[in-house]
Amino acid sequence: MGKTGTGPERPVLEARDLTVTYGGAAVLDRVSLALPVGPYGLGLIGESGSGKTTLARCLLGLVAPTHGTVLLDGVDIARIRPPRAFRRAVQIVVQDTEGALDPRMRVGAAIAEVLRAHRLVPRGTEHARVAELLADVGLSAEHAARFPHQLSGGQRQRVAIARALAVRPRCLVLDEPTSALDTTVQARILRLLGALRAEHRLSCLLISHDLLVVERFCRHVAVLQHGRIVEEGLLADVLRTPRHPATRRLRDAVPRLPAAPRSSHASPDPPR
């Protein structure tokens, strides 16, 4: 399947012909995707078991593909030295914030730990930077003193976003970031992510099984089924005239979704 996004500018993050096999079975089968320089949003949708999380882990360098490559600025991520340079460039925000945040660490300490590990601020100034990051995601400095269990689900997700932004990434992989939240909080988090994407010129891959969530955040979409991309393009076009049965099933599962959606939070076309 061809790559999403065209034009002369090199993608910031790209998967080329990724194949991952476990026990002889292909979890991913020749998957290619490209994220242009931000601000940009690509939605990756698929039913449970379609290979979405495996693809995310490949893009983050956590799973080595059986075949194919992941490129950052045209360079195979396995060759990037030091590896910390890739970790800073590409960050993830996951669904399970309870699992992602150490329950024994206060919020401020968890964010400061990232700043120290990547040597991003002078020693002794971590607390000020933590307060700035919390403010960026709509939390007050006093939240730094709380433990994760003292926060709501939406607040924990904001902390996870602040930790990801601490390293000043260029790409965010958003793996079902709102699926554990109620509808109202989902909308707030997506608005926040949209604003941060524009402010920091982030390239974002939003992974979800929910087309309504993707419609609020992305203009482009790729549909994954059984480890293969079966359809991709502008979200409005794909949903207006879906060519593949998997796309039709996902669309029909969201009766509120209009035939030709328009999103106030979708990013503009990537700069050429």
C-alpha positions as CSV (number, residue, x, y, z in Angstrom):
1,M,0.0,0.0,0.0
2,G,1.3,3.5,-0.8
3,K,2.5,6.0,1.8
4,T,0.1,8.6,3.3
5,G,1.2,12.1,2.5
6,T,2.9,13.2,-0.7
7,G,5.1,16.1,-1.8
8,P,8.8,16.9,-2.1
9,E,9.4,17.4,1.6
10,R,10.9,14.3,3.4
11,P,8.6,12.8,6.0
12,V,9.7,13.3,9.6
13,L,8.8,9.7,10.5
14,E,8.2,6.9,8.0
15,A,7.5,3.2,8.0
16,R,8.5,1.3,4.8
17,D,7.2,-2.2,4.1
18,L,7.0,-3.2,7.8
19,T,6.4,-6.8,8.4
20,V,6.2,-8.4,11.9
21,T,5.7,-12.1,12.3
22,Y,5.1,-14.1,15.5
23,G,5.2,-17.9,15.3
24,G,5.0,-17.8,11.5
25,A,1.9,-15.6,11.5
26,A,2.1,-12.0,10.1
27,V,0.9,-9.4,12.6
28,L,1.9,-6.6,10.2
29,D,2.2,-7.3,6.5
30,R,4.1,-4.7,4.4
31,V,2.8,-1.7,6.1
32,S,4.0,1.7,4.9
33,L,3.0,5.1,6.4
34,A,4.5,8.5,6.4
35,L,4.1,11.5,8.8
36,P,4.9,14.8,7.1
37,V,6.5,17.6,9.1
38,G,4.0,19.1,11.5
39,P,1.6,20.4,12.3
40,Y,0.0,17.2,10.9
41,G,-2.4,14.6,12.1
42,L,-2.9,11.1,10.7
43,G,-5.5,8.7,12.1
44,L,-4.8,5.0,12.1
45,I,-8.0,3.1,12.7
46,G,-8.8,-0.6,12.9
47,E,-10.7,-3.2,14.9
48,S,-9.1,-4.9,17.9
49,G,-6.4,-7.3,16.8
50,S,-5.7,-5.5,13.5
51,G,-2.1,-4.7,14.5
52,K,-2.4,-1.1,15.5
53,T,-0.4,-1.4,18.8
54,T,2.3,-3.5,17.1
55,L,2.7,-0.8,14.5
56,A,3.0,1.8,17.2
57,R,5.7,-0.2,19.0
58,C,7.6,-0.6,15.7
59,L,7.5,3.2,15.1
60,L,8.8,3.7,18.6
61,G,11.7,1.2,18.1
62,L,10.3,-1.1,20.8
63,V,9.6,-3.9,18.4
64,A,12.1,-4.9,15.7
65,P,10.4,-5.6,12.4
66,T,10.9,-8.9,10.7
67,H,11.3,-7.0,7.5
68,G,11.2,-3.3,6.6
69,T,12.5,-0.2,8.2
70,V,11.4,2.8,10.3
71,L,13.0,6.1,9.3
72,L,13.5,9.4,11.1
73,D,14.4,12.2,8.7
74,G,15.3,9.5,6.2
75,V,17.6,7.6,8.5
76,D,17.0,4.1,9.8
77,I,16.2,4.5,13.5
78,A,18.4,1.5,14.3
79,R,21.4,3.5,13.1
80,I,20.6,6.7,15.0
81,R,23.3,7.5,17.6
82,P,23.0,8.2,20.3
83,P,19.6,6.4,20.7
84,R,18.5,9.2,23.0
85,A,18.2,11.4,20.0
86,F,15.5,9.2,18.6
87,R,13.7,8.9,22.0
88,R,13.6,12.7,22.2
89,A,12.2,13.1,18.7
90,V,9.3,10.5,19.0
91,Q,7.2,10.2,22.1
92,I,4.1,8.2,22.9
93,V,0.9,8.9,24.9
94,V,-0.9,5.7,25.9
95,Q,-4.4,4.8,27.0
96,D,-3.4,3.3,30.4
97,T,-2.1,6.4,32.3
98,E,-2.3,4.4,35.6
99,G,0.2,2.0,34.2
100,A,2.3,4.7,32.6
101,L,2.8,6.8,35.7
102,D,4.7,5.4,38.7
103,P,2.1,5.3,41.6
104,R,5.0,5.9,44.1
105,M,6.2,9.2,42.4
106,R,4.6,12.6,42.7
107,V,3.6,14.2,39.4
108,G,6.4,16.8,39.6
109,A,9.1,14.2,40.3
110,A,7.9,12.1,37.4
111,I,8.2,15.0,35.0
112,A,11.5,16.2,36.5
113,E,12.9,12.7,36.1
114,V,12.5,13.0,32.3
115,L,14.1,16.5,32.3
116,R,17.2,15.2,34.2
117,A,17.5,12.0,32.1
118,H,17.7,14.0,28.9
119,R,19.7,16.9,30.5
120,L,17.2,19.4,29.2
121,V,17.4,22.1,31.8
122,P,20.2,23.4,34.1
123,R,20.4,21.7,37.5
124,G,18.1,23.2,40.1
125,T,15.7,24.7,37.5
126,E,13.6,21.5,37.1
127,H,10.7,22.7,39.3
128,A,10.2,25.9,37.2
129,R,10.1,23.9,34.0
130,V,7.7,21.3,35.5
131,A,5.4,24.2,36.4
132,E,5.6,25.5,32.8
133,L,4.8,22.0,31.4
134,L,1.8,21.6,33.7
135,A,0.5,25.0,32.7
136,D,0.8,24.0,29.0
137,V,-1.6,21.1,29.6
138,G,-4.0,23.1,31.7
139,L,-2.9,22.1,35.2
140,S,-1.7,24.2,38.0
141,A,1.7,24.0,39.7
142,E,0.1,22.5,42.8
143,H,-0.6,19.4,40.9
144,A,3.1,18.6,40.9
145,A,2.8,17.6,44.6
146,R,0.0,15.0,44.0
147,F,0.3,11.3,43.3
148,P,-1.4,9.8,40.3
149,H,-4.2,8.2,42.3
150,Q,-5.1,11.7,43.5
151,L,-5.9,12.8,40.0
152,S,-8.9,12.2,37.8
153,G,-8.5,10.2,34.5
154,G,-8.4,13.4,32.5
155,Q,-5.8,15.0,34.8
156,R,-3.6,11.9,34.6
157,Q,-3.8,12.0,30.8
158,R,-2.7,15.7,30.9
159,V,0.3,14.7,33.0
160,A,1.2,12.0,30.5
161,I,1.1,14.6,27.7
162,A,3.2,17.0,29.8
163,R,5.8,14.2,30.2
164,A,5.9,13.5,26.5
165,L,6.3,17.2,25.7
166,A,9.1,17.6,28.2
167,V,11.7,16.3,25.7
168,R,10.4,18.7,23.0
169,P,9.5,15.9,20.5
170,R,8.7,16.3,16.9
171,C,6.3,13.4,16.7
172,L,3.6,12.1,19.0
173,V,2.2,8.6,18.7
174,L,-1.2,8.7,20.5
175,D,-2.3,5.2,21.2
176,E,-6.0,5.3,22.1
177,P,-5.3,8.3,24.3
178,T,-8.9,9.0,25.1
179,S,-10.6,5.6,25.1
180,A,-10.6,5.3,28.9
181,L,-12.3,8.7,29.3
182,D,-15.9,9.8,29.2
183,T,-17.1,11.8,26.2
184,T,-16.8,15.2,27.7
185,V,-13.2,14.7,28.9
186,Q,-12.4,13.1,25.6
187,A,-13.4,16.3,23.8
188,R,-11.3,18.4,26.2
189,I,-8.2,16.3,25.7
190,L,-8.5,16.3,21.9
191,R,-8.9,20.1,22.0
192,L,-5.8,20.3,24.1
193,L,-3.8,18.0,21.8
194,G,-5.0,20.0,18.8
195,A,-3.8,23.3,20.3
196,L,-0.4,21.8,21.4
197,R,0.1,20.2,17.9
198,A,-0.3,23.7,16.4
199,E,1.8,25.5,18.9
200,H,4.7,23.0,18.8
201,R,4.3,22.0,15.1
202,L,4.0,18.3,16.0
203,S,3.4,15.4,13.7
204,C,0.8,13.2,15.3
205,L,-0.3,9.6,14.7
206,L,-3.6,9.0,16.4
207,I,-4.4,5.3,16.8
208,S,-8.0,4.5,17.5
209,H,-10.9,2.1,16.8
210,D,-13.3,5.1,17.1
211,L,-13.8,7.1,13.9
212,L,-15.6,9.9,15.8
213,V,-12.4,10.5,17.8
214,V,-10.3,10.4,14.6
215,E,-12.7,12.8,12.9
216,R,-12.2,15.4,15.6
217,F,-8.4,15.4,15.3
218,C,-7.3,14.3,11.8
219,R,-7.8,15.1,8.1
220,H,-6.1,12.0,6.9
221,V,-6.7,8.4,7.8
222,A,-5.4,4.9,7.2
223,V,-7.5,1.8,7.8
224,L,-5.7,-1.3,9.2
225,Q,-7.1,-4.8,9.0
226,H,-5.3,-8.1,9.7
227,G,-2.0,-6.3,9.6
228,R,-2.5,-4.6,6.3
229,I,-3.5,-1.1,5.3
230,V,-6.6,-1.6,3.2
231,E,-7.6,2.0,2.6
232,E,-6.2,5.5,3.1
233,G,-6.6,9.1,2.1
234,L,-8.5,12.2,3.2
235,L,-10.8,11.3,6.0
236,A,-13.8,13.0,4.4
237,D,-13.3,11.1,1.1
238,V,-12.7,7.8,2.8
239,L,-15.9,8.1,4.8
240,R,-18.0,9.4,2.0
241,T,-17.2,6.6,-0.3
242,P,-15.4,3.8,1.6
243,R,-14.0,1.2,-0.7
244,H,-13.3,-1.6,1.8
245,P,-15.7,-3.5,4.0
246,A,-13.6,-2.9,7.1
247,T,-13.9,0.9,6.6
248,R,-17.7,0.6,6.2
249,R,-18.0,-1.4,9.4
250,L,-16.0,1.1,11.4
251,R,-18.1,4.0,9.9
252,D,-21.4,2.2,10.6
253,A,-20.4,1.6,14.2
254,V,-20.6,5.4,14.8
255,P,-24.1,6.4,13.7
256,R,-23.5,10.0,14.7
257,L,-20.7,10.4,12.2
258,P,-21.7,12.5,9.2
259,A,-21.1,11.2,5.7
260,A,-18.6,14.1,5.0
261,P,-17.2,15.2,8.3
262,R,-15.6,18.5,8.9
263,S,-13.3,19.0,11.9
264,S,-12.5,22.3,13.5
265,H,-9.5,20.6,15.1
266,A,-8.1,18.9,12.1
267,S,-4.7,20.1,11.0
268,P,-4.2,21.9,7.7
269,D,-2.5,20.2,4.8
270,P,1.2,19.7,5.6
271,P,3.5,22.5,4.3
272,R,5.1,21.6,1.0
